[in-house]
Amino acid sequence: MDLQQSGLPNTAFIHPQGKNQADVAQLVQQVVDLLLGEMGTAAERSPLPQLTRLPSHNIPNEGIPEAELLAQLKSIIQQSMNAAHPGYIGHMDSIPSTASILGDLVAGAMNNNMLSVEMSPVLSRLEPLLLKEIAAMFGLPETAGGVLVSGGSLGNLQAIAVARNIHFPIREKGLAGLPKPPVFFTSAAAHTSFQKAAMVLGLGSEATIGVTTDDRGKLDCGALQVAIAQAKQAGQAPFAVVATAGTTVTGTIDPIEEMAAIAQKHNLWFHVDASYGGALAFSPQHQHLLQGIEQADSITFNPQKWLYVAKTCAMTLFRDAKGWQRNFRVGAPYMGNEDDAMNLGEVSLQGTRHGDVLKLWMTLQHLGKAGCAAMIEQNFAIAQVFLTSIQQRPYLKLATKPDMNIICFRSEPELLPTEQWDQWNSKLQDHLLQQADCFVSLPLYQGQRWLKVVLVNPFTAVTHLATLFEVLDECHANLSEFTPA
Ligand SMILES: Cc1ncc(COP(=O)(O)O)c(C=O)c1O
């Protein structure tokens, strides 16, 4: 095909015989230059830039010139959330590793399909091997295995679906024939994806029973025992217990070991949502915080959060890979089968799927276990500085004592009536963005507004924190000027 004769830009595809290599190279170089220019000056833009102009959403009749396309791309980058900024510390969004950016580019170019082995012969074999290695880092046995999914919500859904299928004989006939409604237990602070999972699985979102937490935000094991007994008494059928290793708002790690024992005692599936905290497995110094995770039947882990892999990259791991596959697999008769490898689309929620494993593999090869550990240790160190700075200020209060590098706190100035504290903290969030170039988030936790930081960016330095606390102190000193809306 002659691209130009067909009215297409000469760079529409990379010609398989290299006929347009010079033109494509020029376009790619321009994008690389743009990207490096913008990412290399990320610290000069706001962590949360103002949205001033959306790109044109009209689909042009003729393709627009490349120069115009690049100009629009530049405008998109400049107005987008800027996770690379050292002051972007509000959510579980890390700066992506260079290897993962490149891995995504290459995966996009190869356009293999993780649905089946014949459509991704290398990546479909690499993914289970790599995930088995990661499962071993969590202490799961040789029987373990897993699959990548697009985010932690799907990871949790995948795990709960398998747990349900293993616990109840409903694969073919569905839930309607069950004598008792299935329920499972999480902490009240667990991620909302469990309610979604329960809803999607036909259990109803109320099948997720949120157990109360203690003053550190950790699931209360006594309350869990009571909740299990009450559910049984009420004619419900408990089938799983979920621990969270790194809750979304306070980064709290549930008492995993104790919860595993309770799950075992009641013959319940034990899932650990380590979407965030799973990265601790890469830190010899801090992996003890995950003690008990080795007893999990399934684990969700998102390298897209704290392992610096570009989105999306998440996984569900199973202690018994064969059991998972037996209880979930729906064969795709339009796919070939190989003796040595599984069609991953047959044993997981997603069918066609991006080759996310490439950027995960590239990141781990590039940084090594030691590199990952070094970043995690550095995050703990900066979190300690942050924590000390809070503790030095009597007007600041912690939501919970942090377990790792997520810190949730708020200002409770005595001079203001308590009913104005939420608004005051919302004001502080604005001030921090405008005056300290720091984006902190403003989650609702136990009915109140808090300021939350997630200290994952390796470029966030003590000087950034010093500016942040200076602005907080200044605001506190000028409290009398505050007028609530
Ligand atoms: C503890 C926890 N689990 C699950 C999720 C869901 O992950 P995702 O947003 O990738 O679907 C999150 C998201 O922040 C989370 O914090």
Ligand as a Chemical Component Dictionary entry (heavy atoms), coordinates in Angstrom:
data_LIG
# 
_chem_comp.id                   LIG 
_chem_comp.type                 NON-POLYMER 
_chem_comp.pdbx_formal_charge   0 
_chem_comp.three_letter_code    LIG 
# 
loop_
_chem_comp_atom.comp_id 
_chem_comp_atom.atom_id 
_chem_comp_atom.alt_atom_id 
_chem_comp_atom.type_symbol 
_chem_comp_atom.charge 
_chem_comp_atom.model_Cartn_x 
_chem_comp_atom.model_Cartn_y 
_chem_comp_atom.model_Cartn_z 
_chem_comp_atom.pdbx_ordinal 
LIG C1 C1 C 0 -6.267 -0.334 48.976 1  
LIG C2 C2 C 0 -6.752 -0.181 47.575 2  
LIG N1 N1 N 0 -7.301 -1.232 46.958 3  
LIG C3 C3 C 0 -7.767 -1.141 45.707 4  
LIG C4 C4 C 0 -7.684 0.035  45.003 5  
LIG C5 C5 C 0 -8.241 0.118  43.616 6  
LIG O1 O1 O 0 -7.220 0.231  42.699 7  
LIG P1 P1 P 0 -7.493 0.822  41.237 8  
LIG O2 O2 O 0 -7.802 2.273  41.413 9  
LIG O3 O3 O 0 -6.200 0.553  40.550 10 
LIG O4 O4 O 0 -8.624 0.079  40.650 11 
LIG C6 C6 C 0 -7.116 1.162  45.608 12 
LIG C7 C7 C 0 -7.035 2.443  44.902 13 
LIG O5 O5 O 0 -6.553 3.421  45.358 14 
LIG C8 C8 C 0 -6.641 1.054  46.928 15 
LIG O6 O6 O 0 -6.124 2.104  47.567 16 
# 
loop_
_chem_comp_bond.comp_id 
_chem_comp_bond.atom_id_1 
_chem_comp_bond.atom_id_2 
_chem_comp_bond.value_order 
_chem_comp_bond.pdbx_ordinal 
LIG C1 C2 SING 1  
LIG C2 N1 SING 2  
LIG C2 C8 DOUB 3  
LIG N1 C3 DOUB 4  
LIG C3 C4 SING 5  
LIG C4 C5 SING 6  
LIG C4 C6 DOUB 7  
LIG C5 O1 SING 8  
LIG O1 P1 SING 9  
LIG P1 O2 DOUB 10 
LIG P1 O3 SING 11 
LIG P1 O4 SING 12 
LIG C6 C7 SING 13 
LIG C6 C8 SING 14 
LIG C7 O5 DOUB 15 
LIG C8 O6 SING 16 
# 
